[in-house]
Amino acid sequence: MDALLIAIILLGLFFDYTNGFHDAANVVSTVIATRALRPFIAIGMASLLNFLGATQISGVAQTISSGLIEAGDATQIVVLCAILGAIFWNLVTWYYGIPSSSSYALIGALVGASWAHLGITTILWQGIFHKVFIPMLLSPLIGFGLGLGFMKVLFYFLTKKPSVANLAIFRHLQIGSAGIVALAHGLNDAQKSMGFITLGLFSAGFISNTEIPLWVILSCALVMGLGTATGGFRIIKTMGFSITKISSIQGFAAEASTSVVILTASLLGMPVSSTHVITGSITGVGTAKGRRAVRWGVPQKLIIAWILTFPGSGLVAALLYALLQGGSNSL
């Protein structure tokens, strides 16, 4: 195993780790905001369930390793630059507390590095369109619609001022729904790092096909859990407190809506953004109380970050490819 492949594996695992602490907010922000669980208990629960979810293979890993670019065209430098570009984007957005998408940072970086390597022809645009662009546009809207509709139904049956008993019930239900979101997050998000490491192994000739090795599955699952345990408290503040004031009922509705979208996407092999889905769901449950219940400036900022993530990470990866490839050619 050469040094470049070792770097790909280690950086792929590091990205998985940054994904864990960056996206920990998606899993626990609502349950912390409603005080259903204390922050460290919530993150501990999410870490364990993220790990368990990550050990269950969905079609997402296969989409990453062979459904977005021609796997045979990928070189180790392409994969390395894609991972570095995604890590850079994750760290910058985490530092500024911006809940951007780790998923689309990784995919955008892969497209950018591949484009710099062989041009537009190496990119499987049909796969990008059906597996990335359509889910990227629809998943937050579906999360918004489900959250809004679910919240309206709950308000209809419980009235707008539920009793203390109802609040206690939903506090317990919310813990369960947060657990399902954590499982769904591991099932979808950890698969992306697995796919990248597998693509690196394939490009190096270490494996003969793009099936995910067992040791890659277990390694990514463990690192994802450790990353979640670190927590992303900067982003938790944005997701849990800045969009709308969340009650236990709203937290339950947002988490239930999010888990439905992410689990469905995982079964279809679509690498969706848990950040975008939970943002849409939280905005939806807030809107159910009226438009004034939502601080619309926050979702607007998230939309800007959403628009910039794919091309931004792609540009970073393309620049890195130009630097590394130029350096290797001069040696």
Beta strands, then each sheet from edge to edge (+ up, - down):
end
